[in-house]
């Protein structure tokens, strides 16, 4: 048994959060892993430390490094587990709640942002999955705290900035056999969560405009579904079933990656995205990416892949519908400009070892 003891805590263990843990465990097998399932996010953010208490009580030996994501409260976790108090505390931000897009500002729950600020203040090292994530968080901390009626703290953002770095989420780019594509019909894929912050309205409005113009295409709408799905999904499915190739998640990750390889264009319309794993996976699989010129996308993709308005997205899709073969040339050009090793597990694992003091 190593004299170094790494503890990983993930209060929302699913999706990219679970993928990251899988990678970290491959680097440090002698690790204590404490997780909660990826359900009821709001309850995990509020009560995750208490829900983890039975697992925290099983930690019996000194901890060298604690790695935790920003879903829950780091101060509460440490307060409940004395063995963690002297550990080097590394906090990873997949997202930040300070700029989460609510449909109305009155709906914002300020407790979530406050919890993330307090966790950042306690951490020894803070890692953000993109420059956009880091800058949007630090750029909002002071104005967020300024909403307090009195005793407003000053300089909190600078305290956090001094121990913050960008460390991209490591994507596992698997080698996939080239899939058969229809050279005559454009295949569009939208592989995001079926929630309002991914802005499905703009996407389906663009598709409806293409249909109104008499253009032919196929569409696959993938991504995780939830109990409350925006009405636009049902409306498009019922109105335009003949255009749909795949509707909803596939049975396995292998099936998902294979299906991406049959598509020509991968689209994001997100209002909320701090990295965009699905878009990078789609690019690797051979899809030409189209993403809004905001959020994390400008730091990853060249300008030709970015659009400023929904009308510009529709215009680009219209051009590709009329000439599907153009997507392959565009994809090859983008692959020549994007250094995929910056985002790959193979390219990043040594830095993760360094940040976690393992290996």
C-alpha positions as CSV (number, residue, x, y, z in Angstrom):
1,X,0.0,0.0,0.0
2,X,1.4,3.4,-1.0
3,X,2.1,6.0,1.7
4,X,0.2,8.4,-0.5
5,X,-3.6,8.2,0.0
6,X,-5.8,9.9,-2.6
7,X,-9.5,10.4,-1.8
8,X,-11.9,11.2,-4.7
9,X,-15.3,12.6,-3.9
10,X,-18.0,12.9,-6.7
11,X,-21.5,13.8,-5.6
12,X,-23.0,13.6,-9.1
13,X,-21.3,10.5,-10.5
14,X,-22.5,10.3,-14.1
15,X,-21.6,11.5,-17.6
16,X,-18.4,13.4,-17.9
17,X,-18.0,13.5,-14.1
18,X,-17.9,9.7,-14.1
19,X,-15.6,9.6,-17.1
20,X,-13.0,11.8,-15.3
21,X,-13.1,9.5,-12.2
22,X,-12.5,6.5,-14.4
23,X,-9.3,8.1,-15.8
24,X,-8.0,9.2,-12.4
25,X,-8.5,5.7,-11.0
26,X,-6.3,4.3,-13.8
27,X,-3.5,6.6,-12.5
28,X,-3.9,5.8,-8.8
29,X,-5.4,2.4,-8.0
30,X,-4.9,2.9,-4.3
31,X,-7.6,5.4,-4.1
32,X,-10.7,5.8,-1.8
33,X,-13.6,6.7,-4.0
34,X,-16.8,8.1,-2.5
35,X,-19.7,8.8,-4.8
36,X,-23.4,9.6,-5.0
37,X,-25.5,8.8,-8.1
38,X,-26.2,11.4,-10.8
39,X,-29.8,12.1,-9.8
40,X,-31.5,15.1,-8.1
41,X,-28.6,17.5,-8.8
42,X,-30.1,20.2,-6.6
43,X,-30.3,17.9,-3.6
44,X,-26.7,16.8,-4.2
45,X,-25.6,20.4,-4.2
46,X,-27.5,21.2,-1.0
47,X,-27.1,18.0,1.0
48,X,-24.4,16.0,-0.6
49,X,-22.0,16.2,2.3
50,X,-24.6,14.9,4.7
51,X,-25.6,12.2,2.3
52,X,-21.9,11.1,2.1
53,X,-21.5,11.0,5.9
54,X,-21.7,7.1,6.1
55,X,-19.0,6.9,3.5
56,X,-16.8,9.6,5.0
57,X,-16.9,7.7,8.3
58,X,-15.1,4.8,6.6
59,X,-11.9,6.8,6.0
60,X,-9.5,5.6,8.7
61,X,-6.0,6.6,7.6
62,X,-4.4,10.0,6.8
63,X,-5.3,11.4,3.4
64,X,-2.6,13.0,1.2
65,X,-4.8,14.5,-1.5
66,X,-8.5,15.1,-1.7
67,X,-10.0,15.6,-5.2
68,X,-13.5,16.8,-5.3
69,X,-15.7,18.4,-7.9
70,X,-17.6,21.6,-7.3
71,X,-21.1,20.1,-7.1
72,X,-21.2,20.0,-3.3
73,X,-19.7,21.9,-0.4
74,X,-16.0,21.2,0.3
75,X,-16.1,23.0,3.7
76,X,-19.0,20.8,4.8
77,X,-17.2,17.6,3.7
78,X,-14.0,18.5,5.5
79,X,-15.9,19.5,8.6
80,X,-17.6,16.1,8.7
81,X,-14.3,14.2,8.2
82,X,-11.3,15.1,10.4
83,X,-9.0,12.8,8.3
84,X,-9.4,15.3,5.4
85,X,-8.5,18.5,7.3
86,X,-4.7,18.2,6.6
87,X,-5.0,16.9,3.0
88,X,-4.1,18.9,0.0
89,X,-7.5,19.8,-1.4
90,X,-8.0,20.0,-5.1
91,X,-11.3,21.3,-6.4
92,X,-12.4,20.7,-10.0
93,X,-15.0,22.8,-11.8
94,X,-16.9,21.1,-14.6
95,X,-19.2,24.1,-14.5
96,X,-20.0,27.1,-12.3
97,X,-23.3,28.3,-11.0
98,X,-22.5,32.0,-11.1
99,X,-23.4,32.2,-14.7
100,X,-25.9,29.4,-15.1
101,X,-28.6,30.7,-17.4
102,X,-32.0,30.8,-15.7
103,X,-35.1,31.6,-17.6
104,X,-35.7,34.4,-15.1
105,X,-33.2,36.0,-12.6
106,X,-35.8,35.6,-9.9
107,X,-35.4,31.8,-10.3
108,X,-31.7,31.8,-9.5
109,X,-30.8,30.0,-6.3
110,X,-27.9,32.0,-4.9
111,X,-27.0,29.2,-2.4
112,X,-25.4,27.2,-5.2
113,X,-23.1,30.0,-6.3
114,X,-22.2,30.8,-2.7
115,X,-21.4,27.2,-2.0
116,X,-19.0,27.1,-4.9
117,X,-17.3,30.3,-3.7
118,X,-16.8,28.9,-0.2
119,X,-15.4,25.6,-1.6
120,X,-13.0,27.6,-3.8
121,X,-11.8,29.6,-0.8
122,X,-11.1,26.4,1.2
123,X,-9.3,24.6,-1.7
124,X,-5.5,24.6,-2.1
125,X,-5.7,24.2,-5.9
126,X,-8.7,24.9,-8.2
127,X,-8.9,23.5,-11.6
128,X,-11.3,24.7,-14.3
129,X,-12.1,22.6,-17.4
130,X,-11.7,25.7,-19.7
131,X,-10.5,29.2,-19.8
132,X,-14.1,30.4,-20.2
133,X,-15.1,28.5,-17.0
134,X,-12.3,30.1,-15.0
135,X,-12.8,33.6,-16.4
136,X,-16.6,33.6,-16.1
137,X,-16.4,32.4,-12.5
138,X,-13.7,34.8,-11.4
139,X,-15.2,37.7,-13.3
140,X,-18.5,37.2,-11.5
141,X,-17.5,36.4,-7.9
142,X,-17.3,40.0,-6.6
143,X,-20.5,41.2,-8.2
144,X,-22.3,38.1,-7.0
145,X,-21.1,38.7,-3.4
146,X,-22.0,42.4,-3.8
147,X,-25.7,41.4,-3.6
148,X,-25.3,41.0,0.1
149,X,-27.1,43.8,2.0
150,X,-24.1,44.6,4.3
151,X,-20.6,43.3,5.4
152,X,-19.8,42.8,1.7
153,X,-16.4,41.0,1.4
154,X,-13.8,42.6,-0.9
155,X,-11.1,40.9,-3.0
156,X,-12.5,37.4,-2.9
157,X,-11.9,36.8,-6.6
158,X,-8.2,37.6,-6.2
159,X,-7.9,35.2,-3.4
160,X,-9.3,32.5,-5.6
161,X,-7.4,33.5,-8.7
162,X,-4.0,33.0,-7.1
163,X,-4.7,29.2,-6.8
164,X,-6.7,28.6,-10.0
165,X,-5.6,27.0,-13.3
166,X,-7.1,25.6,-16.4
167,X,-6.9,21.9,-16.9
168,X,-9.0,20.6,-19.8
169,X,-11.3,17.7,-19.2
170,X,-9.5,14.6,-20.8
171,X,-11.5,13.1,-23.7
172,X,-10.8,9.6,-24.6
173,X,-10.6,9.7,-28.4
174,X,-11.1,6.1,-29.4
175,X,-10.2,4.8,-32.8
176,X,-13.4,4.1,-34.7
177,X,-13.7,2.4,-38.1
178,X,-14.9,4.8,-40.8
179,X,-18.7,4.6,-41.0
180,X,-20.8,4.7,-44.1
181,X,-22.2,8.2,-44.9
182,X,-24.9,9.0,-47.5
183,X,-23.1,11.4,-49.9
184,X,-26.4,12.8,-51.1
185,X,-28.2,13.6,-47.9
186,X,-26.7,15.7,-45.0
187,X,-26.9,14.0,-41.6
188,X,-27.1,16.5,-38.7
189,X,-26.6,15.5,-35.1
190,X,-27.5,17.3,-31.9
191,X,-26.1,15.3,-28.9
192,X,-26.9,17.4,-25.9
193,X,-29.0,17.2,-22.7
194,X,-32.7,17.7,-23.5
195,X,-32.9,20.9,-21.3
196,X,-33.6,24.5,-21.9
197,X,-30.0,25.6,-21.2
198,X,-28.9,23.8,-24.3
199,X,-31.2,26.0,-26.3
200,X,-33.0,23.4,-28.4
201,X,-35.5,26.0,-29.7
202,X,-32.8,27.6,-31.9
203,X,-31.8,24.2,-33.2
204,X,-35.3,23.0,-34.2
205,X,-36.2,26.4,-35.6
206,X,-33.2,26.1,-37.9
207,X,-34.3,22.7,-39.0
208,X,-37.9,23.8,-39.5
209,X,-36.6,26.7,-41.7
210,X,-34.6,24.1,-43.8
211,X,-37.8,22.0,-44.3
212,X,-39.8,25.1,-45.3
213,X,-37.1,25.8,-48.0
214,X,-37.7,22.3,-49.4
215,X,-34.3,21.0,-48.4
216,X,-33.6,17.4,-47.5
217,X,-31.6,16.2,-44.6
218,X,-31.5,13.6,-41.8
219,X,-31.3,14.4,-38.1
220,X,-30.2,12.5,-35.0
221,X,-31.2,14.0,-31.6
222,X,-29.1,12.2,-29.0
223,X,-28.2,13.2,-25.4
224,X,-29.6,12.4,-22.0
225,X,-33.3,12.9,-21.5
226,X,-35.0,13.9,-18.2
227,X,-38.6,13.9,-16.8
228,X,-39.3,17.5,-17.8
229,X,-38.4,17.8,-21.5
230,X,-39.0,21.1,-23.3
231,X,-42.1,21.0,-25.5
232,X,-40.1,21.8,-28.7
233,X,-38.8,18.2,-28.8
234,X,-42.3,16.7,-28.9
235,X,-43.5,19.3,-31.4
236,X,-40.7,18.6,-33.9
237,X,-40.9,14.8,-33.5
238,X,-44.6,14.8,-34.1
239,X,-44.5,17.2,-37.0
240,X,-41.4,15.9,-38.9
241,X,-40.9,12.2,-38.2
242,X,-39.6,11.5,-41.8
243,X,-36.5,13.5,-41.1
244,X,-35.5,11.7,-38.0
245,X,-32.8,8.9,-38.0
246,X,-32.3,8.6,-34.3
247,X,-34.4,10.1,-31.5
248,X,-33.0,9.8,-28.0
249,X,-30.0,8.1,-26.3
250,X,-28.5,5.0,-27.8
251,X,-28.1,1.8,-25.8
252,X,-24.3,2.0,-25.2
253,X,-21.4,4.3,-25.5
254,X,-20.0,2.2,-28.3
255,X,-23.3,2.5,-30.2
256,X,-23.2,6.3,-29.6
257,X,-19.7,6.8,-30.9
258,X,-20.4,4.6,-33.9
259,X,-23.6,6.6,-34.7
260,X,-21.6,9.9,-34.5
261,X,-19.4,8.4,-37.2
262,X,-22.4,8.2,-39.6
263,X,-23.2,12.0,-39.2
264,X,-21.8,14.9,-41.2
265,X,-22.4,17.9,-39.0
266,X,-22.5,18.3,-35.3
267,X,-24.4,21.3,-33.9
268,X,-24.5,23.1,-30.6
269,X,-27.0,25.9,-29.8
270,X,-26.1,26.0,-26.1
271,X,-26.6,28.9,-23.8
272,X,-24.7,27.0,-21.1
273,X,-21.5,25.1,-21.9
274,X,-18.2,25.2,-20.2
275,X,-16.4,22.7,-22.4
276,X,-18.4,20.5,-24.7
277,X,-17.2,16.9,-24.7
278,X,-19.9,15.8,-27.2
279,X,-18.7,18.4,-29.7
280,X,-15.1,17.2,-29.5
281,X,-16.2,13.6,-29.8
282,X,-18.2,14.4,-32.8
283,X,-15.2,16.2,-34.4
284,X,-13.0,13.2,-33.8
285,X,-15.7,10.9,-35.3
286,X,-15.6,13.0,-38.6
287,X,-18.4,15.6,-38.0
288,X,-17.9,19.2,-39.0
289,X,-18.7,21.3,-35.9
290,X,-21.0,24.3,-35.9
291,X,-21.2,26.1,-32.5
292,X,-22.2,29.6,-31.3
293,X,-19.5,32.2,-31.0
294,X,-19.6,32.3,-27.2
295,X,-19.0,30.2,-24.1
296,X,-16.0,27.8,-24.4
297,X,-16.3,27.3,-28.1
298,X,-14.0,30.2,-29.4
299,X,-11.1,28.8,-27.4
300,X,-11.4,25.4,-29.1
301,X,-12.7,25.9,-32.6
302,X,-11.5,28.1,-35.5
303,X,-13.8,31.0,-36.5
304,X,-15.2,29.2,-39.6
305,X,-17.0,26.8,-37.2
306,X,-18.6,29.6,-35.1
307,X,-21.9,31.5,-35.9
308,X,-23.1,34.7,-34.2
309,X,-26.9,34.4,-34.8
310,X,-29.5,31.7,-35.4
311,X,-29.9,33.0,-38.9
312,X,-26.2,32.4,-39.6
313,X,-26.5,28.8,-38.3
314,X,-29.5,28.3,-40.7
315,X,-27.6,29.8,-43.6
316,X,-24.6,27.4,-43.0
317,X,-26.8,24.4,-42.7
318,X,-28.7,25.4,-45.8
319,X,-25.4,25.6,-47.8
320,X,-24.4,22.1,-46.5
321,X,-27.8,20.6,-47.3
322,X,-27.3,21.7,-50.9
323,X,-23.8,20.3,-51.0
324,X,-23.3,17.5,-48.4
325,X,-19.9,16.6,-49.9
326,X,-18.6,20.0,-48.7
327,X,-18.6,18.8,-45.1
328,X,-15.7,16.4,-45.6
329,X,-13.5,19.1,-46.9
330,X,-14.5,21.4,-44.1
331,X,-13.8,18.7,-41.5
332,X,-10.4,18.0,-42.9
333,X,-9.5,21.7,-42.7
334,X,-10.7,22.0,-39.1
335,X,-8.7,18.9,-38.1
336,X,-5.7,20.6,-39.4
337,X,-6.3,23.6,-37.1
338,X,-7.4,22.0,-33.8
339,X,-4.7,20.2,-31.8
340,X,-6.8,17.3,-30.4
341,X,-3.9,16.3,-28.1
342,X,-4.7,19.3,-26.0
343,X,-8.0,17.7,-25.0
344,X,-7.1,14.0,-25.1
345,X,-6.5,11.7,-22.1
346,X,-3.1,10.7,-23.5
347,X,-2.1,14.3,-23.8
348,X,-3.3,15.4,-20.4
349,X,-2.7,12.5,-18.0
350,X,0.8,13.5,-17.0
351,X,-0.5,16.9,-15.9
352,X,-3.3,15.3,-13.9
353,X,-0.6,13.2,-12.1
354,X,1.3,16.4,-11.3
355,X,-1.8,18.3,-10.1
356,X,-2.8,15.4,-7.8
357,X,0.7,14.6,-6.6
358,X,0.4,11.0,-7.8
359,X,2.4,8.7,-10.0
